[in-house]
Amino acid sequence: KKLLVSLVLSLFVLASKALSFTVDGIYYYTIDDERAAVKVNYTVDPTTYAFTYHYYTGDLTIPSSVTYNEKTYKVTRVDLYGCSELTSVSLPSTLEEIAECGFGDCSQLTQITLPESLKKIGGFAFQSCDNIKEITIPASVREIGQDAFTLSGIEKMVIKDLAAWCGVKKAGGFISSLTKVFLNDQEIKDL
């Protein structure tokens, strides 16, 4: 059994072209030759194959770019699932995607500002973010995944541009029935 797990992990590492590295306490992996993502780091015990996750806590500022081995990558994606002691996060102006469950279980976050560069919000992105009560969706967003906000504490969603909002690909059930949606301080009843 251990040989099989070791073989599978080895094949996964070989198949993956992504480079992973840590700079200034932030764990990154490359998406391609120009872009990188921020993720929760983990280690695997080689004897027991047990995973240990290294979650972010307190305040986190994610830079717009990171340099590693003399190569600079633009930071375009975040996946901070499970960071229950993360109290604030400053997202880069280059962010394009919040991963599936990207802020899931970040229960200590009380507010978040989504940058104008954001294009995609993954499914379940804000599950168990019970302390974020309001969120503004930038006009740049083109896709919102299944239940992205339904299992959160978000009570008020503000959209910046009605025409852009109408063009967003929204998966079913993306917000809670308790969430009120506003455009220019006017509540929208029919989504």
C-alpha positions in Angstrom: 0.0 0.0 0.0 2.8 2.4 0.9 4.5 1.7 -2.4 1.3 2.4 -4.3 0.8 5.8 -2.5 4.5 6.6 -3.1 4.2 5.8 -6.8 1.0 7.9 -7.1 2.6 10.9 -5.4 5.7 10.5 -7.6 3.6 10.4 -10.8 1.7 13.4 -9.6 4.9 15.4 -9.1 6.3 14.3 -12.4 3.1 15.1 -14.3 2.9 18.5 -12.7 4.8 21.2 -14.5 4.0 23.7 -11.8 6.9 25.1 -9.8 6.2 25.7 -6.1 8.1 28.0 -3.8 7.9 30.2 -0.8 8.8 33.9 -0.7 8.4 36.1 2.3 6.3 33.5 4.1 3.8 33.1 1.2 3.5 29.9 -0.7 3.1 30.1 -4.5 2.8 27.7 -7.4 3.2 28.7 -11.0 0.2 28.5 -13.4 2.3 29.1 -16.5 5.5 30.8 -17.4 4.1 34.2 -16.4 1.5 33.7 -13.7 1.5 32.4 -10.2 -1.1 31.5 -7.5 -1.1 31.8 -3.7 -2.2 28.7 -1.9 -2.0 27.1 1.6 1.2 25.1 1.8 1.4 21.6 3.2 4.0 18.9 4.0 3.6 15.2 3.8 5.2 12.9 6.4 7.1 10.3 4.4 6.4 7.5 6.9 2.7 8.0 7.7 1.7 9.9 4.6 -0.1 12.3 6.9 -0.6 15.9 5.5 0.1 18.9 7.7 -1.3 22.2 6.4 0.4 25.5 7.1 -2.5 28.0 7.2 -2.1 31.8 7.1 -3.1 33.7 10.2 -3.5 37.4 11.1 -3.1 39.9 8.3 -1.9 38.8 4.9 -0.9 41.1 2.0 -0.5 39.4 -1.3 1.8 41.2 -3.7 0.9 41.8 -7.4 4.1 39.9 -8.5 6.7 37.6 -7.0 10.2 37.0 -8.1 11.8 33.5 -7.7 15.0 32.3 -9.2 15.4 35.6 -11.1 12.0 35.1 -12.8 9.0 37.4 -12.0 5.5 36.0 -12.0 2.2 38.0 -11.9 0.0 36.8 -9.0 -3.5 36.1 -10.6 -5.1 33.4 -8.4 -5.7 32.8 -4.7 -6.8 29.7 -2.8 -6.8 30.3 1.0 -9.2 27.6 2.0 -9.1 26.7 5.7 -7.4 29.8 7.0 -9.8 30.2 9.9 -7.4 32.5 11.8 -6.8 34.9 8.9 -8.2 38.2 10.0 -7.6 40.4 6.9 -6.3 39.9 3.4 -5.2 42.5 0.9 -5.6 41.2 -2.6 -3.4 42.3 -5.5 -4.6 44.5 -8.3 -3.6 41.6 -10.7 -5.9 39.0 -9.2 -8.1 37.3 -11.8 -9.5 34.3 -10.0 -10.6 33.2 -6.6 -10.3 29.4 -6.6 -13.1 27.0 -5.8 -13.5 27.2 -2.0 -10.9 30.0 -2.2 -11.9 31.7 1.0 -13.8 28.7 2.4 -13.6 28.5 6.2 -11.9 31.9 6.5 -14.3 32.6 9.4 -12.3 35.4 11.0 -12.4 37.7 7.9 -14.8 40.6 8.4 -14.4 42.4 5.1 -12.8 41.9 1.7 -12.2 44.2 -1.2 -12.3 42.4 -4.6 -10.0 44.1 -7.1 -11.2 45.5 -10.5 -9.1 42.8 -12.3 -11.1 39.9 -10.9 -12.7 37.8 -13.6 -13.8 34.5 -11.9 -15.2 33.6 -8.4 -15.1 29.9 -7.9 -17.8 27.7 -6.5 -18.2 27.8 -2.7 -15.6 30.6 -2.7 -16.9 32.2 0.5 -18.4 29.2 2.4 -18.3 29.6 6.2 -17.2 33.3 5.9 -19.8 34.1 8.5 -18.2 37.5 9.5 -18.2 39.1 6.0 -21.5 40.9 5.9 -21.1 42.9 2.7 -19.2 42.4 -0.6 -18.9 44.5 -3.7 -18.7 42.6 -7.1 -16.5 44.5 -9.6 -17.7 45.0 -13.1 -14.7 42.9 -14.3 -16.2 39.6 -13.0 -17.4 37.3 -15.8 -18.2 34.1 -13.9 -19.5 33.2 -10.4 -19.5 29.5 -9.5 -22.0 27.3 -7.8 -22.9 28.4 -4.2 -20.1 31.0 -4.2 -21.8 33.0 -1.5 -24.7 30.9 -0.3 -23.0 29.4 2.7 -21.6 32.7 4.0 -22.7 35.4 6.2 -23.0 37.9 3.4 -26.2 40.0 3.8 -25.5 42.7 1.2 -24.0 42.3 -2.2 -23.3 45.5 -4.2 -22.8 45.3 -8.0 -21.1 48.2 -9.7 -22.4 47.9 -13.3 -25.8 46.5 -14.3 -24.8 45.8 -17.9 -21.7 43.9 -16.8 -23.7 42.0 -14.1 -26.2 40.9 -16.8 -23.3 39.3 -18.7 -21.9 37.3 -15.8 -22.1 33.6 -16.1 -23.7 32.6 -12.8 -24.1 29.0 -11.6 -27.4 28.2 -9.9 -27.8 29.1 -6.3 -24.8 31.4 -6.2 -26.2 33.6 -3.4 -28.4 33.0 -0.3 -32.0 33.9 -0.3 -31.2 36.2 2.6 -28.6 38.2 0.7 -29.9 41.5 -0.7 -28.4 42.7 -3.9 -27.9 46.5 -4.6 -27.0 48.7 -7.5 -26.4 52.4 -6.8 -28.1 52.0 -3.3 -31.2 50.6 -5.0 -32.1 47.0 -4.1 -32.6 44.7 -7.0 -35.4 42.2 -6.5 -35.1 40.1 -9.7 -31.7 38.6 -10.5 
